[in-house]
């Protein structure tokens, strides 16, 4: 049975919201001001609906550019005019800070999509019918939407979908989805396969042949090498880094460059910087062109890759890179006395333990980078409570068409 709703706003995760009897009703792929006939969403939360006929569309509605939009769960927003979308994404940061009791200026949204995504994880599953599906998770469901291309991939990801299909066809995942992480490098695609379980020698040989056929730079399984045709290198500033197997890197090259540039601008006047949660060095290697840097991360292979890149790059200031779990063993206040500025870019869970130590230190400058406004706000409150002033926040959009937004900000005291 359908019901007619008027959409009030778009929530932070991208669904339209209608208010009925003081209850928020969530309707994906709808926009503010639209009048929509909606249907129940079987198997989902009772406050969710499925958009049927749009009786009165928004003047800001545009035609999505991807034929998979609405079924594939990769993008939440392709149907909204760019200026309205950008204001909504900036407002996510404004609202999160306000709800956390933080008063600060939020700058205009900086677009960092660039040429598109250079990294993605595709999934594969062979269902009960025997049909093999390779693609991305469906919107709001565990099904897999098969795709033949993805228009938000960068040109460097050419061949990624075909390679993922070949891997899936060879391994035929049945019990659970196969995860196929694909990264674009200077020497071709780097692929790590997870979820296959133990493989016999014959299957490993076929995987090696597949890697050659698709001209992959490297193929690994659960981080273990199957075949390397060429080093999976990327440029980071003036340095070249060989990616550790299955490593994290920013999803767009423009995103990495933008975040690093914004962070470096906010380090002006410093001489000795600590780069915390440094990974393989996307900030460290650029910072080291101007500053002494000490870098810390719990990922051993990433630290080794960073150390190797430093050794092979001329003209850098001194860099010290150390494996350290900053969640369990953050740099304490006494250790932080060595530095006049700290840069941190933690995972989504934030850097609460480390921020408590920064708050207790005598540091005067902290540059925070975050992919989660909620945990950023929590950590910011710790620093503000210790006398830091939060300067203007810059929101960065490298996950275009999604609700994800990144933040760069400086704290001074």
BELKATA-V907254 format. One record per residue. N is the residue number from 1. SS is DSSP state (alpha for helix, beta for strand, coil for the rest). PHI is phi in whole degrees, -180 to 180 (999 if undefined). Layout:
# BELKATA-V907254
n/ss/phi
N/SS/PHI
N/SS/PHI
This chain:
# BELKATA-V907254
n/ss/phi
1/coil/999
2/coil/-85
3/beta/-137
4/beta/-104
5/beta/-129
6/beta/-110
7/beta/-79
8/beta/-89
9/beta/-161
10/beta/-107
11/coil/-71
12/coil/-62
13/coil/-96
14/coil/106
15/coil/-84
16/beta/-68
17/beta/-125
18/beta/-111
19/beta/-109
20/beta/-133
21/coil/54
22/coil/63
23/beta/-117
24/beta/-78
25/beta/-112
26/beta/-101
27/beta/-130
28/coil/-60
29/coil/66
30/coil/-120
31/coil/-128
32/coil/-56
33/coil/87
34/coil/-77
35/beta/-102
36/beta/-133
37/beta/-86
38/beta/-117
39/beta/-123
40/beta/-60
41/coil/-110
42/coil/-57
43/coil/80
44/coil/-110
45/coil/-60
46/coil/-64
47/coil/-90
48/beta/-109
49/beta/-134
50/beta/-110
51/beta/-69
52/beta/-102
53/beta/-82
54/beta/-89
55/beta/-70
56/beta/-133
57/coil/-74
58/coil/-72
59/coil/-65
60/coil/-90
61/beta/-76
62/coil/-128
63/coil/-81
64/coil/-59
65/coil/-89
66/coil/-111
67/coil/-67
68/coil/-91
69/beta/-62
70/coil/102
71/coil/-110
72/beta/-70
73/coil/-88
74/coil/-69
75/coil/-116
76/coil/-103
77/coil/-133
78/coil/-130
79/coil/-105
80/beta/-120
81/coil/-56
82/alpha/-57
83/alpha/-65
84/alpha/-68
85/alpha/-60
86/alpha/-64
87/alpha/-67
88/alpha/-61
89/alpha/-67
90/alpha/-62
91/alpha/-65
92/alpha/-56
93/alpha/-69
94/alpha/-57
95/alpha/-65
96/alpha/-63
97/alpha/-65
98/alpha/-62
99/alpha/-65
100/coil/-93
101/coil/78
102/coil/-104
103/coil/-102
104/coil/-164
105/coil/-83
106/beta/-117
107/coil/-72
108/coil/-66
109/coil/-65
110/beta/-99
111/beta/-79
112/coil/-136
113/coil/-73
114/coil/58
115/coil/-79
116/coil/118
117/beta/-72
118/coil/-105
119/beta/-147
120/beta/-159
121/beta/-115
122/beta/-97
123/beta/-124
124/beta/-138
125/beta/-154
126/beta/-104
127/coil/-78
128/coil/-60
129/coil/-79
130/coil/89
131/coil/-80
132/beta/-89
133/beta/-116
134/beta/-129
135/beta/173
136/beta/-120
137/beta/-63
138/beta/-70
139/coil/-66
140/coil/73
141/coil/-140
142/coil/-92
143/coil/-66
144/beta/-111
145/beta/-94
146/beta/-70
147/coil/-127
148/coil/-107
149/coil/-164
150/coil/-133
151/coil/-72
152/coil/-95
153/beta/-71
154/coil/-74
155/alpha/-57
156/alpha/-67
157/alpha/-91
158/coil/-57
159/coil/91
160/alpha/-64
161/alpha/-65
162/alpha/-65
163/alpha/-66
164/alpha/-63
165/alpha/-63
166/alpha/-66
167/alpha/-62
168/alpha/-64
169/alpha/-63
170/alpha/-73
171/alpha/-94
172/coil/45
173/coil/-68
174/coil/-121
175/coil/-68
176/coil/-149
177/coil/-63
178/beta/-93
179/beta/-100
180/beta/-124
181/beta/-87
182/beta/-122
183/beta/-129
184/beta/-86
185/beta/-127
186/coil/-64
187/coil/-112
188/beta/116
189/beta/-77
190/beta/-111
191/beta/-123
192/beta/-120
193/beta/-108
194/beta/-132
195/coil/101
196/coil/-81
197/coil/75
198/coil/-60
199/coil/-122
200/coil/-80
201/alpha/-62
202/alpha/-64
203/alpha/-67
204/alpha/-62
205/alpha/-65
206/alpha/-66
207/alpha/-63
208/alpha/-61
209/alpha/-64
210/alpha/-60
211/alpha/-60
212/alpha/-69
213/alpha/-61
214/coil/-97
215/coil/54
216/coil/-76
217/coil/-69
218/beta/-157
219/beta/-130
220/beta/-126
221/beta/-126
222/coil/53
223/coil/83
224/beta/-93
225/beta/-67
226/beta/-101
227/beta/-158
228/beta/-125
229/coil/-87
230/coil/-157
231/coil/-61
232/coil/-80
233/beta/-94
234/beta/-136
235/beta/-85
236/beta/-131
237/coil/61
238/coil/-87
239/beta/-93
240/beta/-125
241/beta/-116
242/beta/-90
243/coil/-64
244/coil/-65
245/coil/-59
246/coil/59
247/coil/-81
248/coil/-85
249/coil/-144
250/coil/-58
251/coil/-68
252/coil/-126
253/alpha/-63
254/alpha/-64
255/alpha/-63
256/alpha/-61
257/alpha/-63
258/alpha/-65
259/alpha/-61
260/alpha/-65
261/alpha/-61
262/alpha/-64
263/alpha/-66
264/alpha/-63
265/alpha/-56
266/coil/-86
267/coil/-100
268/coil/-55
269/coil/93
270/coil/-82
271/coil/-124
272/beta/-132
273/beta/-118
274/beta/-101
275/beta/-106
276/beta/-101
277/coil/60
278/coil/-79
279/coil/58
280/coil/-87
281/coil/106
282/coil/-62
283/coil/-92
284/alpha/-53
285/alpha/-68
286/alpha/-82
287/alpha/-60
288/coil/-68
289/coil/-72
290/coil/-131
291/coil/-131
292/beta/-72
293/beta/-135
294/beta/-116
295/beta/-120
296/beta/-139
297/beta/-161
298/coil/-86
299/coil/-92
300/alpha/-60
301/alpha/-61
302/alpha/-66
303/alpha/-64
304/alpha/-63
305/alpha/-64
306/alpha/-65
307/alpha/-60
308/alpha/-65
309/alpha/-64
310/alpha/-63
311/alpha/-62
312/coil/-95
313/coil/-113
314/coil/-85
315/coil/86
316/coil/-89
317/coil/-69
318/coil/-58
319/beta/-127
320/beta/-117
321/beta/-120
322/beta/-136
323/beta/-76
324/coil/-161
325/coil/-85
326/coil/-77
327/coil/-77
328/coil/-93
329/coil/-138
330/coil/-65
331/coil/-64
332/coil/-86
333/alpha/-55
334/alpha/-66
335/alpha/-67
336/alpha/-72
337/coil/-62
338/coil/-70
339/coil/-114
340/coil/-106
341/beta/-158
342/beta/-122
343/beta/-115
344/beta/-135
345/beta/-141
346/coil/-81
347/coil/-63
348/coil/-59
349/coil/-74
350/coil/83
351/coil/-134
352/alpha/-59
353/alpha/-62
354/alpha/-68
355/alpha/-66
356/alpha/-63
357/alpha/-73
358/alpha/-62
359/alpha/-60
360/alpha/-83
361/coil/-88
362/coil/-104
363/coil/-57
364/coil/-112
365/beta/-131
366/beta/-133
367/beta/-111
368/beta/-108
369/beta/-121
370/beta/-147
371/coil/-105
372/coil/-142
373/alpha/-58
374/alpha/-69
375/alpha/-73
376/alpha/-60
377/alpha/-62
378/alpha/-59
379/alpha/-68
380/alpha/-61
381/alpha/-62
382/alpha/-63
383/alpha/-71
384/alpha/-63
385/alpha/-65
386/coil/-97
387/coil/102
388/coil/-77
389/beta/-106
390/beta/-83
391/coil/-84
392/coil/-56
393/beta/-88
394/beta/-109
395/beta/-84
396/beta/-124
397/beta/-113
398/coil/-102
399/coil/-98
400/coil/-60
401/coil/77
402/coil/-128
403/coil/-80
404/coil/-76
405/coil/-139
406/beta/-108
407/beta/-133
408/beta/-127
409/beta/-151
410/beta/-117
411/beta/-114
412/beta/-130
413/coil/-146
